[in-house]
Amino acid sequence: LRCAVMERTFREQLFFLVLCLSVPKGDSRYIQNNEISRDELYSFFNSELKRETPEQLMYRRPLRCLDMVAVEGQFTFTVEHPQLSCAAFFMSEPTEVISVDLDSVDIDCRGGDFITVFDGWVMKGEKFPSSQDHPLPLHERYVDYCDAGSPRRSARSSQNVAMVFFRVRGTGSSFTLTVRKHANPLPCNVISQSPEGTYTMVIPQQHRNCSFSIIYPVAIDISEFSLGHYNNFPKRSTPGCAESGDFVQLLGGNGIDTSKLLPITDLCVSFTGPTHMKIGCDNTVVRMVSSGKFVNRVSFSYRLLDSQEVQTIKLNNVEDFCFNN
Ligand SMILES: *[C@@H]1O[C@H](CO)[C@@H](O)[C@H](O)[C@H]1NC(C)=O
């Protein structure tokens, strides 16, 4: 087990980071049990954003064994001592997808080294997007450089997040990743780049479900809402509006797999009332379920809860599921 502690650089400087990337037991190339937390991700991410480079220059830097990449560029990993379990997380704007190309690969596939690109994020064994909401079957979301026969050198994500797992052991072994962003005019699944912002999710007559995930406790306001031919303020009902084929769910919980989160509320048609909510969960998700019959749309804004607000929620909601563990 390799661990490091570093100070959080993100806005509120609330926590110290405990960074533990666990070494997998056995020989799985699909490392699922990394112990990275969203706080260390965002701390990487924010230090990265400050390093703007002129557009005509390809940004270059070494890749770390545990890394967060939020800019386009070339990232080279070189083995100084054997690395059994590394992971790099990639993130872009909601309206972009990410491509990862492998170049100058000098690793020992036969000896057990591997580089695997994953279409999404895996954190603590959970995946985003969930298998339910991703357009591809799970095995197609892994692109394995060491695939017997034809090494796969490039991969493209289906949403604004992707990642690479790798194990490279020979001293001096190396590879380079080229990360690029591409426009995605109709994003479906998204992880928010920041704990505050506004967003409009649209599903244009497609039979699919989309999730917008904010991995912070937030106050969220649903400002506009239209499902099919209705164009009303949302109706709120607990437990659900599942009988209508088109609805919006607010989900909360402590992991990133939206299919494992708990419903906070479902929003259907014709409702007048407050749609302002404070959700003290580590992960808050707006998920839209769409039958494909209508053009569905939901707009919302959100901001990070401060520690006092989180405290108040804790005190007022003894049974709040987000604070049970
Ligand atoms: C969307 O989600 C609903 C409810 O979670 C599910 O019943 C439905 O099968 C999903 N649709 C698709 C296309 O995955």
The ligand as a Gaussian input file, in Angstrom:
#p B3LYP/6-31G(d) Opt

LIG

0 1
 C      -33.452000       4.443000     -17.848000
 O      -33.692000       4.322000     -16.472000
 C      -34.916000       3.706000     -16.158000
 C      -35.133000       3.824000     -14.648000
 O      -33.943000       3.844000     -13.934000
 C      -34.878000       2.270000     -16.651000
 O      -36.092000       1.629000     -16.344000
 C      -34.640000       2.269000     -18.151000
 O      -34.494000       0.959000     -18.615000
 C      -33.409000       3.076000     -18.512000
 N      -33.329000       3.233000     -19.942000
 C      -32.234000       2.966000     -20.637000
 C      -32.311000       3.205000     -22.098000
 O      -31.222000       2.565000     -20.119000

